[in-house]
């Protein structure tokens, strides 16, 4: 099963982003949650050619909302 190592970089925010292992590649328009924040993927680029079952992806994301803690 392939592993997608995705580097999420947040634009327009001080959020530090994240590096996440996923079982599928991100796609533009997809919404993801990192911690208490929801983001939209706005750009996806391959960082380097795949190595075996590992894919290295860069995704630029923008903040949609911060979830309220109860």
N, C-alpha and C positions, 0 to 999 in steps of 0.2 A: 504494500500500500504506500503511495507517495506521501511524503511529508513536505509541506510548504512552509518554509521559514520566512515569515513576513515581518518586515520592518515597517511599522506604522509611524509616519511623521505627521504631526498635527500642524496645520497652517492656521494662522490667525489666532493662536491661543498659546498660553504658557504651559499647557499640558505637555509632559515630557515624551509622550508617545509610548511605544512598546515594541518588543520583538516577541512574536507569538508563533508557535507551531500550530498549523492547521491541516485539515485533511482535504482541503480544496483551495484553489487560488481565489483571492478576492476579485471582485468585479466592480467596475464603476457603477455608482448608484446604490450599491449594497450598504445597508446599515449594520454597524457593529457596535458592541458594547465593550468598553474597557473600564473596569471598575464601576463607578457610579455615573459614567458619561456615555452618551450615545453619539456616534459619529457617522458621517456619510463618506464613502470612498469616492474621491474625485479624480484619482490618477493611479494607474498600476504600471509598473515597469519591471522587467527582469533585471536582476542585479548581475547575474552571471549565468552561464549555461548550467543546466542541471548536472548534478553529480550523483549518478545512480538513481536512487529514489528520492533524492533531496533537491528541492527547487528553492531558489533564493529570490525573493520578491520584495520590491519596495512599493509601498502604497501611501499616497498622500491622502490625508483625511481632514475633514472639517467638523468642528463641534456642532451638533444639533441641539443638545440639551444636557443639563446635569440633572440627574434624578434627585428628588427630595428625600432625605433620610427621615424616617418616622420615629 
